[in-house]
Amino acid sequence: MSKYGYIVDSHCHLNYEGIIEQQDDVVQRARAAGVGCMLSINTKLRQYPEIIDIIEKYDDIFGTVGIHPHEAENEPDVAVQALLERAAHPKIVGIGETGLDYYYDNAPRDMQAVNFRSHITASRELGLPVIVHTRDADDDCINILTEEMKKGFFPGVIHCFTASQRLADACLEMGLYISISGIVTFRSAKELQASAKTIPLNRLLIETDSPFLAPVPHRGKKCEPAFVANTAEFLADLRGESLEELSEATTQNFFDLFSKITPPAKAAA
């Protein structure tokens, strides 16, 4: 375990169907599995109040504000100011998730790009990390991130990374973090497993993306934050690191990136 005494689920959706109905039990199981901090991600502004309800209920859960690329057409008029105002809440610690999804193309690509850039602007202005979703959009994602980074640095993480090594290298070069989900445990995920070995330990995060993508040995179940422990164990073995080393690094990286969160006092010991 890390010097904080726990690991972190850096990306979950605790207001989603399959989780919200048993929210208290899910949180308790996570804590029992050694998960001491969870980040519940906003994907629709109209559901932002649900995020607030969760983070105000549990001391060890924090939240973000954002519009998923799937929702870029449903919520097209998001203004940077709307993100800034909602991010003023003391437990809202990141911007997103946002980005580009060309696999499903649930929203026009130009609207996804506008949405993405608005979130980056808010991230840059506040110094809060932007949480990036990217799928089958490597070229445009790299181009937008590069163009926006030239306007001024902003912190961020590529969540649930499944993209090319080229995108990983480009994002690392920009100073961004990369987060690995339970997909890495899948037998078919050979390319992702190879990429996961190349991510510097000081730029690595772990997540569940609950209620999706349950890792082995929980495939077929609704994913929940407790399962991040399985991903951590698999990833440590894959990379040739001890579980303690990986847990400590990914937890420290989380607090370094989401710097609005005050780490527990134990960390200073």
Buried (B, 14 or more C-beta within 10 A) or exposed (E): BBBBEBBBBBBBBBBBEBBBEEBEEBBEBBBEBBBBBBBBBBBBBEBBEBBBBBBEEBEBBBBBBBBBBBBBEBBEEBEBEBBBEBBEBEBBBBBBBBBBBBEEBBBEBEBBBBBBBBBBBBBBBBEBBBBBBBBBBBEBBBEBBEEBBEEEEBBBBBBBBBBBEEBBBBBBEBEBBBBBBBBBBBEEBEEBBEBBEEBEBEBBBBBBBBBBBBBBEBEEEBBBBBBBBBBBBBBBEBBEBEBEBBBBBBBBBBBBBBBBBEBBEEBEE
